Amino acid sequence: MLERLDLGHRIKHLPSELSTGERQRVALARALIKKPDILLADEPTGNLDPTNSRQVMEHFAAFHEAGGTVVVVTHEPEVEEFSQRTLHLEDGRLSDGPM
Protein backbone atom coordinates (compact mmCIF):
# COMPACT_ATOMS: atom_id res chain seq x y z
CA MET A 1 0.00 0.00 0.00
CA LEU A 2 2.90 2.37 0.71
CA GLU A 3 4.20 1.77 -2.81
CA ARG A 4 0.77 2.60 -4.25
CA LEU A 5 0.82 5.88 -2.33
CA ASP A 6 4.35 6.67 -3.54
CA LEU A 7 5.87 6.14 -0.10
CA GLY A 8 7.80 2.92 -0.62
CA HIS A 9 11.11 4.76 -0.57
CA ARG A 10 10.26 6.14 2.92
CA ILE A 11 9.38 2.80 4.55
CA LYS A 12 12.37 2.80 6.92
CA HIS A 13 11.90 6.42 8.03
CA LEU A 14 10.53 7.46 11.40
CA PRO A 15 7.36 9.58 11.52
CA SER A 16 9.45 12.57 12.61
CA GLU A 17 11.41 12.24 9.35
CA LEU A 18 8.28 12.46 7.18
CA SER A 19 6.62 15.60 5.90
CA THR A 20 3.08 16.42 6.97
CA GLY A 21 1.78 15.27 3.59
CA GLU A 22 3.70 12.00 3.83
CA ARG A 23 2.29 11.38 7.30
CA GLN A 24 -1.19 12.03 5.94
CA ARG A 25 -0.66 9.47 3.17
CA VAL A 26 0.68 6.95 5.72
CA ALA A 27 -2.55 7.41 7.69
CA LEU A 28 -4.50 6.71 4.50
CA ALA A 29 -2.42 3.57 3.84
CA ARG A 30 -3.06 2.36 7.39
CA ALA A 31 -6.79 2.90 6.95
CA LEU A 32 -7.01 1.26 3.51
CA ILE A 33 -4.96 -1.79 4.43
CA LYS A 34 -7.53 -2.76 7.08
CA LYS A 35 -10.26 -2.86 4.39
CA PRO A 36 -12.97 -1.16 6.44
CA ASP A 37 -16.57 -0.75 5.28
CA ILE A 38 -16.44 3.01 5.75
CA LEU A 39 -13.71 5.66 5.76
CA LEU A 40 -14.20 9.01 7.50
CA ALA A 41 -11.75 11.61 6.21
CA ASP A 42 -11.44 15.11 7.65
CA GLU A 43 -9.53 17.35 5.23
CA PRO A 44 -7.60 14.40 3.72
CA THR A 45 -5.93 16.56 1.07
CA GLY A 46 -5.37 19.67 3.17
CA ASN A 47 -1.58 19.31 3.40
CA LEU A 48 -0.98 17.76 0.00
CA ASP A 49 0.15 19.21 -3.29
CA PRO A 50 -2.28 18.91 -6.24
CA THR A 51 -0.68 15.71 -7.59
CA ASN A 52 -0.84 13.87 -4.26
CA SER A 53 -4.33 15.27 -3.55
CA ARG A 54 -5.58 13.76 -6.79
CA GLN A 55 -3.86 10.47 -5.99
CA VAL A 56 -5.54 10.29 -2.57
CA MET A 57 -8.93 11.04 -4.08
CA GLU A 58 -8.37 8.37 -6.74
CA HIS A 59 -7.68 5.84 -3.95
CA PHE A 60 -10.91 6.90 -2.24
CA ALA A 61 -12.77 6.48 -5.54
CA ALA A 62 -11.32 2.99 -6.01
CA PHE A 63 -12.28 2.11 -2.43
CA HIS A 64 -15.83 3.28 -3.19
CA GLU A 65 -15.97 1.33 -6.47
CA ALA A 66 -14.97 -1.78 -4.51
CA GLY A 67 -18.03 -1.32 -2.30
CA GLY A 68 -16.74 0.90 0.50
CA THR A 69 -18.26 4.15 1.70
CA VAL A 70 -16.19 7.32 2.02
CA VAL A 71 -17.28 10.43 3.90
CA VAL A 72 -14.99 13.39 3.25
CA VAL A 73 -15.17 16.74 5.00
CA THR A 74 -13.27 19.42 3.13
CA HIS A 75 -13.11 23.06 2.11
CA GLU A 76 -11.55 22.15 -1.25
CA PRO A 77 -14.04 22.32 -4.15
CA GLU A 78 -11.79 20.14 -6.38
CA VAL A 79 -12.64 17.13 -4.21
CA GLU A 80 -16.28 17.33 -5.33
CA GLU A 81 -15.49 15.89 -8.77
CA PHE A 82 -14.80 12.54 -7.07
CA SER A 83 -18.03 12.44 -5.09
CA GLN A 84 -21.29 10.66 -5.77
CA ARG A 85 -23.17 12.99 -3.45
CA THR A 86 -22.21 16.36 -2.05
CA LEU A 87 -23.70 18.06 0.97
CA HIS A 88 -22.94 21.65 1.89
CA LEU A 89 -22.88 23.04 5.42
CA GLU A 90 -23.16 26.78 5.86
CA ASP A 91 -24.18 28.68 8.97
CA GLY A 92 -25.28 25.43 10.58
CA ARG A 93 -27.59 24.53 7.68
CA LEU A 94 -27.09 21.37 5.62
CA SER A 95 -28.23 21.19 1.99
CA ASP A 96 -27.84 18.97 -1.09
CA GLY A 97 -26.87 21.86 -3.34
CA PRO A 98 -24.80 25.04 -3.28
CA MET A 99 -25.95 27.52 -0.69
C-alpha positions as CSV (number, residue, x, y, z in Angstrom):
1,M,0.0,0.0,0.0
2,L,2.9,2.4,0.7
3,E,4.2,1.8,-2.8
4,R,0.8,2.6,-4.3
5,L,0.8,5.9,-2.3
6,D,4.4,6.7,-3.5
7,L,5.9,6.1,-0.1
8,G,7.8,2.9,-0.6
9,H,11.1,4.8,-0.6
10,R,10.3,6.1,2.9
11,I,9.4,2.8,4.5
12,K,12.4,2.8,6.9
13,H,11.9,6.4,8.0
14,L,10.5,7.5,11.4
15,P,7.4,9.6,11.5
16,S,9.4,12.6,12.6
17,E,11.4,12.2,9.4
18,L,8.3,12.5,7.2
19,S,6.6,15.6,5.9
20,T,3.1,16.4,7.0
21,G,1.8,15.3,3.6
22,E,3.7,12.0,3.8
23,R,2.3,11.4,7.3
24,Q,-1.2,12.0,5.9
25,R,-0.7,9.5,3.2
26,V,0.7,6.9,5.7
27,A,-2.5,7.4,7.7
28,L,-4.5,6.7,4.5
29,A,-2.4,3.6,3.8
30,R,-3.1,2.4,7.4
31,A,-6.8,2.9,6.9
32,L,-7.0,1.3,3.5
33,I,-5.0,-1.8,4.4
34,K,-7.5,-2.8,7.1
35,K,-10.3,-2.9,4.4
36,P,-13.0,-1.2,6.4
37,D,-16.6,-0.7,5.3
38,I,-16.4,3.0,5.8
39,L,-13.7,5.7,5.8
40,L,-14.2,9.0,7.5
41,A,-11.8,11.6,6.2
42,D,-11.4,15.1,7.6
43,E,-9.5,17.4,5.2
44,P,-7.6,14.4,3.7
45,T,-5.9,16.6,1.1
46,G,-5.4,19.7,3.2
47,N,-1.6,19.3,3.4
48,L,-1.0,17.8,0.0
49,D,0.2,19.2,-3.3
50,P,-2.3,18.9,-6.2
51,T,-0.7,15.7,-7.6
52,N,-0.8,13.9,-4.3
53,S,-4.3,15.3,-3.6
54,R,-5.6,13.8,-6.8
55,Q,-3.9,10.5,-6.0
56,V,-5.5,10.3,-2.6
57,M,-8.9,11.0,-4.1
58,E,-8.4,8.4,-6.7
59,H,-7.7,5.8,-3.9
60,F,-10.9,6.9,-2.2
61,A,-12.8,6.5,-5.5
62,A,-11.3,3.0,-6.0
63,F,-12.3,2.1,-2.4
64,H,-15.8,3.3,-3.2
65,E,-16.0,1.3,-6.5
66,A,-15.0,-1.8,-4.5
67,G,-18.0,-1.3,-2.3
68,G,-16.7,0.9,0.5
69,T,-18.3,4.1,1.7
70,V,-16.2,7.3,2.0
71,V,-17.3,10.4,3.9
72,V,-15.0,13.4,3.2
73,V,-15.2,16.7,5.0
74,T,-13.3,19.4,3.1
75,H,-13.1,23.1,2.1
76,E,-11.6,22.1,-1.2
77,P,-14.0,22.3,-4.2
78,E,-11.8,20.1,-6.4
79,V,-12.6,17.1,-4.2
80,E,-16.3,17.3,-5.3
81,E,-15.5,15.9,-8.8
82,F,-14.8,12.5,-7.1
83,S,-18.0,12.4,-5.1
84,Q,-21.3,10.7,-5.8
85,R,-23.2,13.0,-3.5
86,T,-22.2,16.4,-2.0
87,L,-23.7,18.1,1.0
88,H,-22.9,21.7,1.9
89,L,-22.9,23.0,5.4
90,E,-23.2,26.8,5.9
91,D,-24.2,28.7,9.0
92,G,-25.3,25.4,10.6
93,R,-27.6,24.5,7.7
94,L,-27.1,21.4,5.6
95,S,-28.2,21.2,2.0
96,D,-27.8,19.0,-1.1
97,G,-26.9,21.9,-3.3
98,P,-24.8,25.0,-3.3
99,M,-26.0,27.5,-0.7
